Amino acid sequence: TVSGNLKISGVTVKNNKITTSVNKENFYAINVSYAYGSEYSDKSDLSISGNRIIFDYSGKSSNLNHGIRVEATSKIYIGKNTVYNKSGKNSNMDSGIYIKDCSSVRAISNTVKNASEEGIKAMTLNEGVIKGNKVTNTNGNGIYVYTQSKKVNVHSNKTEKTKGYGIAVKDSTSCKVVYNNIYSAESYGIHISGTSTCSSVDSNYICNSANSGIVINNTASVTSVSKNKVDLT
């Protein structure tokens, strides 16, 4: 855990292998909170990168466990991490990556497999990039941006075999969902809902969703929906 209400510089959590069978409330393999990095880029001096996290617990649990959790933090890079729930999506790893009450976050090229809820979820994120991630086999949504998040760009990700939506945006503003590849979602490929406003849902590829490819609820609004390809066969 890295925590402190001050600007933290030169803190890198890098290239660790963490295997855990812990089953208790609010366990996080890597946790960063109340920290402030140097710049909003992949070169920020506050970063979590190249780590491999393996959850290995076969029982079912209602505990909230996350591979990587970042809270109340600004200007952090989360990149090239792997979070794997070895016991399958019905055991106790809630989300692979959980971003809460943060600003200026870049989550780039991470891999999440077998999350019992969302692969990557961002709650109340003010400005962020979620790009080039691969999420496979979740009980919830592949990528979920929600609860008054703003200016989040969900770009060039791949989701596959999600029980929920491939990508979901709810009650968030000025977001983009572009150039993503979504395969075999058991619900919609892309779902924009609540009071969300998105500038663009463009150039996405959606294949074999069990329901509709793209759904925008009548309470939400999207300025541009173009150049998407939906193959439901």
Disulfide bonds with the S-S distance in Angstrom:
none
